[in-house]
Amino acid sequence: MKRIQRSMLTGTVLMLLAIALKAQQPLTYTQHGQLRTSINPAGSLLQQEGAISVVGRRQWVGIDGAPSVIWGSGHVGMQRIGATAGVTVRHESLAVEKLTEASAFFAKSVRISEKEYLGLALNAGMSYMQGNYSGLDPIDPTVREDIRETDALVGFGIMLYRPEKYYVGLSLPRLMLGNLGLAGDSRYNFRNVYHVTAGALFDLGVDFQFRPSMLITYSENLRPQAEASAMFFVKRIAGLGMNIRSYGDLAGMVQLNFSGFGVGYSYQFNPRNEPLSRSINNSTHEIGLCYRFGGIVGLL
């Protein structure tokens, strides 16, 4: 009886995850100021001294196997030639499926006017996907066999920017060279995802700053996603703001900067969705950490 109940519970959870994720957009984070290179590697040029950043995102707190993602990036600057080089990593888990990606990138800036620059970046790496389906119920004959798949990826990023003022970018960070995850009925979908990003920083007097930003994400198999953020800072140290997404999610955000370190937190929810149960809600938590060599400069 316990085995039947466990199988029914597992099946229900996976069904909810599958239904929700088919309607969900590609997993992206709200804290664009903490980590820009994961979406567009050319964003590393905004911090040419170098930086190390990580953002963790946890959705549907209270349910085992709910979506969770960790993005990380680190780069060093080569200021004499106006270039940066670094690595990005991503680990995503959903129930019994896991995805790990790692790539290296190189970005170079070219001055196109007295104050404007054009940044170009290329990245290449590997993707590894594993699905531990046999662990769901080894007795059930309908359960698929475990899978292990590896594929190469390449990508690029372009960014027009003015240091410490604004940026506009277009990127395709993952151009898959094979058919990872497309042959089966995995809930992951690895088709190419395009990003358009933009942001700016405005001084509101001596002690206050305003940083708006936006992100548009497009993939041929998903509806486009658009989001906008607005952060207000006091003396470039303490920031408070919010993020809104095109399918209804709202997020409150806070960020603190001190001695080169940046710490951020966001709480995201959809006011139109009811909690899944008394112990499972529709909220998402994010924590972002970064260290910028040379101090907190640029677009915060």
Protein Blocks (a to p, Z undefined) as FASTA:
>chain_A
ZZmmmmmmmmmmmmmmmmmmmmpccdddfblmlomklmmmklmmmmmnbpcddddddehi
hiehiacddddddddddfknopacddddddddehjbccddddddddddddfbfkbccddd
dddddddddddfklmommlmkbccdddddddddddddddddehkbccddddfbccfblgh
klmmcfbdcbdcddddddddddehjkbccdddddddddfkbccdddddddddehhlaccd
ddddfkopacddddddeehiacdddddddfkbccfblklccbdcdddddddehiaehjZZ
